[in-house]
Amino acid sequence: MADFQQGEYKEAVEFFKQKINLPTATYKDLAGAMHSRAFAVAGAMRDDILSDFRGAIEKAIASGSTLQEFRKTYNGIADKWAADDPGFREKRTGKSYDAWRSKVIYSTNMATAYAAGRESQMRDPVMKDIWQHARYRSMMDGRERPEHALWNNVVLPINDPWWSTHTPPNGWNCRCWVEPVSATELEILREEGVRLKEGLRLNPSNTKGIDEGWDHNVGESNFGILRREGRQWATEEQQGLWSGTPEPLNLQAIDEKRLYSLQKPTSAAEFKDTLDKALATKDGVATFSKNLVGNTYSYFVDTKYFVGHLEESRSRFAGMIAETIKNPQEIRAEFMKSNTGKVAIRHLFYSKFNDDGTGRYIKVVFDANEAKFVSYTTVPSRDEFKAEGTVIYRKR
């Protein structure tokens, strides 16, 4: 992997900043593409530990800190982690474990941020007529994987589907990278005999040499890049990564008539004002939190942004919407992947109300936005929702 220089890759910093902290028990808790939206350190279940690691990595990306510099910060965070987690404490039997773990955390996050930043640069509309090819590069110092060495100097069109599965990093501690190639550079490479697509038998689905969970393009997952050349898209709809089988909600109806005005406000401004009062917002923004498995989970409501995404007819459910935001009966987490490859993470809040004796369901959708969950839209329904995703909170 090419080294970072201070201030060189603002796109890499932007990519990292939009991630959401997500506690995970093992690295297998998240599929590969999910990591483009979630910041996770396997086994770190406390949000404060994740936040400490996140700050250290963000500093390393922004300033070009070395692994040795990161390790100084890592040791302090690991001491804090071990004091609270016997399982992690038992693993720290010597300096070799800390050296290995710090390298994995550092190299994984630096490499993926670099890859996302480079993809963004290569896809800059200003450069689309200049950079039409990309070149696979491996360190070639005798420590690379055999397959990665074979791919070294392969040059393909930027839109070739092979890049969707083979853009580095292609595994733990993979040090490969991709370079954009201009038309002039392409002619020079042809003269030098660099291998182009002609004569090569490269299959996007043949992922031998790629570690489990790494067969995706982190830039594609982050920005959404449609590669139509050589690939048929089955659907334009978003597909769930964490969805599982849709299941009926098992919610007890809330019977509080104060929430059931159902009188439609006369304007969007009145709808916003109603929500501001019900949510006790400050300057139009309210912050709430729930305790999830010992961690504090925070989410935000910007009423101007929220109301701006709603049909005016939904304003008559303002009381139920506000109650669902403040005191949801159930919260589910869901990753979504569009047909372009872009991944989004959402949290779905559910409640059920006995507004006229038959039951009214409310779903409020929160999208990850600038490293926090912000309310995006709401769906009222007389019919029971078929809920998807992983349950992360259930009111007792």
Salt bridges, closest charged atoms under 4 A:
GLU11 OE2 - LYS10 NZ 3.74
ASP48 OD2 - ARG46 NH2 2.29
ASP48 OD2 - LYS80 NZ 3.61
ASP52 OD2 - LYS80 NZ 2.92
ASP79 OD1 - ARG92 NH1 2.95
ASP84 OD2 - ARG46 NH1 3.13
ASP98 OD2 - ARG92 NH2 2.74
GLU119 OE2 - ARG123 NE 3.39
GLU119 OE2 - ARG227 NH2 3.55
ASP129 OD1 - LYS128 NZ 3.46
ASP141 OD2 - ARG143 NH2 3.50
ASP141 OD2 - ARG175 NH1 2.72
ASP160 OD2 - LYS197 NZ 2.57
GLU179 OE1 - ARG135 NH1 3.82
GLU179 OE2 - ARG137 NH1 3.11
GLU187 OE2 - ARG190 NE 3.51
ASP211 OD2 - ARG145 NH2 3.06
GLU220 OE1 - ARG227 NE 2.63
GLU236 OE2 - ARG228 NH2 3.42
GLU247 OE2 - ARG332 NH2 2.63
GLU256 OE1 - ARG258 NE 2.59
ASP273 OD2 - LYS277 NZ 3.37
ASP276 OD2 - LYS272 NZ 2.85
GLU323 OE1 - ARG258 NH2 3.84
GLU330 OE2 - ARG332 NE 2.62
GLU330 OE1 - ARG394 NE 2.89
ASP355 OD2 - ARG360 NE 3.42
ASP355 OD1 - ARG382 NH1 3.21
ASP356 OD2 - ARG382 NH2 3.30
ASP367 OD1 - ARG346 NE 2.98
